[in-house]
Amino acid sequence: MQSAYKPQISHFCMAKCTIKIHLKTKRVLDSFRECLDESYDEVISRLINVAKNRSAPKLSKKAVKSIECARGRVKAGNFIDEKGVRERLKL
């Protein structure tokens, strides 16, 4: 009798499987993504690495570039403060 479970094998010889997680857990995983195209496998691998090493991972090049860009905008005064946001949203 054969098992109903058949892992998918990609052309990179990496087995894939499906896991069930609560929606709340998925939302937390989403919050750990460094960018929208980061896979859950990458997020989970990074979290495992942090747990094993007990240290935070280095930021990706994309994250560092984004932070530097944001700092430049703030330094140039190109941002909206809380008062401006309230006015824009008519709160």
Number of C-alpha atoms within 10 A of each C-alpha: 3 5 5 6 7 10 11 12 11 9 7 6 8 10 11 12 10 7 5 7 8 7 9 9 11 13 10 10 14 16 11 15 16 15 12 7 7 12 13 14 10 12 17 14 12 16 17 12 14 13 11 9 10 10 9 11 11 8 10 11 9 11 13 12 12 12 12 12 12 14 13 12 12 12 10 9 9 11 12 11 8 9 10 11 12 11 9 10 8 7 7
